[in-house]
Every structure is written in C-alpha cells, then in structure tokens.
C-alpha cells in the first residue's frame, strides 16, 4: 500500500464538499482550528454552492475535487461533510496526477466511497477521520480533533479497545480497510469494491433499520468479505431503528451472529464513526490488533 507524505507545519490542506451542502458558518470553526495547527487552507471554488441537498451540481463538486487532486501544493484533501453524493462523482475523476503525487484524502461516512476506491484501484492509504462540519469552537482540543492532526503528521497511533460482552479477543495483523457499512454494501460488485482478504475490516453506521444491518451483513458474507478477514472492528452503530414488530437483536448482536462461524478477533464499540468521539484511522496501512490495543504504525 502506498502512503502519502505526512504533513508538517506550513503545508496546505484543501477543503471540498463532495456530498451534502455546507455553509460558511458551519465551516468557520474548522478553518480556525486547522490554521491554529499551523496549516494553510485552500477552499474549493464551489464549496458553498447549492443544488437541492447537494453542495452544487455533480460537475461542480467533481471539479473542486479534481482541482485538489491535481494541485501540487495540496498535501491533504479534507472533505467538509458527508451525507450523500460522493458516488455520483467518483467516475468523473481522473487520478493520474494523484498517482504521481498521492495526498491524504480524509473523512468518514459518505467519504467511504473515496476510501474504498483509492484502496481498490490505486493501493493508496487514506484517513478515516472527523470532518470540518464536526469541528466546534470550544472543542478544538478534543481527542477526536487531535487524532486527526496526529494521523496527518505521522505520529504513531495507539487506541485502547473497550470491553464488550460480544468481543472475541485475539491478535491480528493486516491492512485496515472499511468505513461506513451502508456505503461498503452499496459498492459491492463495482470497481470501488474493496478486497478484504487477510485484512482488518472496520465498519460503522448510522440511522439504519436493524433488518437492514442484517441484510448488509448477509450480503458481505455471501460476497466472501468475511471469511478471510484477519480481524473485525465495529465502531459506532448509532441511532438504530426497529419496526413495530421488533427484529429481536441489536446491531452488535446481528454482526456477531454473522461472524460466529469464523475465528478472527472481533471487537465492538470502537470510538469511530457517527459519534462525538471519532478517532482517526489510517485506512490502508498495516495495523496490529492485540488483546488491549489497536495500534497503527506510521
């Protein structure tokens, strides 16, 4: 896997919106935070455009992302927010310049489209992390925000894995892949579909019906995405929904059920995803699991 160069003070971060629209007011705190960390900021030309729920038309969003991919001074691309829309532009992008000079693509949720595509097509590491929409004044020193900076700057990352009754402790080593479960499910069979063989898979999700979680896990399983895993880490399964007739299991129990026939390590409640604590993860990099920590080596 190819790792982009880590950042240092004075480097430039580009901010784009590839999915849902965002306002200047929603972005202002993040610009202050990133500048306070010593970085220069370049905003996408169409960043604050609006096209119904999207941050401008598909063409405008793709143009901004392409500009950042091509810009020789941009060392990282920070996606402003998630929502929906990244998949609508992924096939419009040309990664020729990016391949010559890779840079960190950062975000979570809908940004899983880019994580998965860059891993599958170009074997390039990306950063699953908080986004500008989540950065608030008064919270600049949060572990979530600081983990983004540590990850971008090449610091060693070591996180404590929480206990959970469904955990299946064990040791594993492999590239860390994954992101939002719904997005991974939607990419199955496409040119952006990830290879999970021998890897540690991370998944998280928000606002899904429990039977949808079951359906998505069934599809991952039937597509062979679970059988050769080195390990599985489950982040936030936040704000799950149920029907009038209850499904009978929560999201964690559904996931555990589909992993029961395998013997890889399985950990729940990792603080990443649609949570107030959303720790940065270097997807695509060699990662170690042991009985107490998730460790990513720079």
Protein Blocks (a to p, Z undefined) as FASTA:
>chain_A
ZZdddddehiacddddfbbcddfklmmmmmmmmmmnopacdddfklmgcehjbgcjfklm
mmmmmmmmmmmkbmbdcdfbgcihklmmmmmpccklmmmmgcddedehjlmmmmmmmmmm
nopacdddddfklpcghilmpmklmmmmmmmnopacdddddddfkbccdddddddeddjf
klmmmmgoiakbccfehiacddddehiafklmmmmmmmmmmnopmmmcfbdcddddehia
cdfbdghiafklmmmmmmmmpcbdcdehiaedjdfblcdddehiacdddfkbccddZZ
